[in-house]
Amino acid sequence: VPMSSVAVWRASNDYGDKPGNGIELIMENDNVSGRFFVLEPERPRDFDAGLAFPLNIVERRATELVCEVRFNETLTDRFVLKLPKHISQNKFTATIEDPGPGGVAREFVFRRVK
């Protein structure tokens, strides 16, 4: 049985006294999945202390993932994760954009954790 190769990267941002966001990308062979985190303001890098939500990959393009996060029955967020052409083994920078005109772009630095 061949071993599957699993790689996990995490990135987070810090909004000062407001909750931060974290993203975990999991790549297993050719499959991409992930989780979206709402992080505590006092612990902006602590994924274990945050609230995790499944990251639903709605559409996958060469360097883009259209992602959706469902927080509860009525609140869903959709964004586009723009990836570099080549994801390096240990660290890469990606941009998150809100869909639609006037969408804000935020940069996230992903670091490999597994």
N, C-alpha and C positions, 0 to 999 in steps of 0.2 A: 504494500500500500504506500503510494508516494505521500510524503509529508506536504501538507498545504502550507504555503507561505503567507503568514498574516503580518501586516504592518499596521501600526496605530500611530497617528499623529494627533497632537492637541494644540490648540491655540486659544488665547483668551484676551479680552480687553478689560480695561479698568475705567469705570465712569465715576471715580471719586466716591461720593457718598451714595450713589445709586447702584443698584445691582449690575454687575458686569455680565458679559456673555462669554461662553466657552463653546468650542466646537471640537468634537472628536471625530476624526475620519478613520474608518477601518477599511483596509484594502486586503481582501483575501483572494488570491489568484486574480481573477478579472472582475470580481464583485466589489462594489463600493457600498458601504453602509456607514452609519454614524449616529451620533447623539448630539443634541443641543443642550447646553447647560445654562441655567440662570444661577449666577454665582453671587455669594454674599459680599456686600461692599467691604466688609472688614477682611475678607479672605478672597481677594479677586483671582488668585491662581489656584485655589484649593477646589479641584473638581469633586473630590469626595464629599465636601460639605455643601455642594450645590445641588439644585434640583435638575434631574436628567429627564429629557424628553426624546423620544425616537426622532431621528432625522430621516424623513421620507424623501428619497431621491425620485422626483417626479419625472425628470428628463435628464439624460446624460448625453453630452456632446463631447467633442475632442478635448476641449479645455474648459468646459463649463458643466456645472451641476446645478440643475434647478431643484431647489430644496424646499420642503414644506415642513413646518413644525406645528403640531396641534397641541396647544396648551390646555384646552378644555373644550367643552361642547360648542362654545361660541367663538373662541379665539384661536385663529390659525394665522401663522406668519409664513410668507413665501419670499424667498430671496434667491439670487443667483450667485453661486460661488465660482469665481473665475480663477482657474488654476494655471500655473506655469506649464509650458509645453513639456518640460521634463521635471518630474518630481524627484528631488535629490533624496538620498537615503536619510539624512538626518534633519534637514531644515529647509523650508521653502516658504515663500510669501505668496499669499492669495488675497484676492479682493472680494468682498461681499457687497453686492449691489441690490438695493430694493428694486423690484421690477417696475416698469412704467416710467413715464417722463418725470424728470426731476428727482429720480431715485438717488439716494445718498450712497456713496461708496466708502467702505471702511476697509482698512488693510489689517490682515491678521498674519502673524508669523507662526507657522506650524512647526513644532518640534517633535521628532520621533520619540515615543515613549515605550514602544515595544517592537 
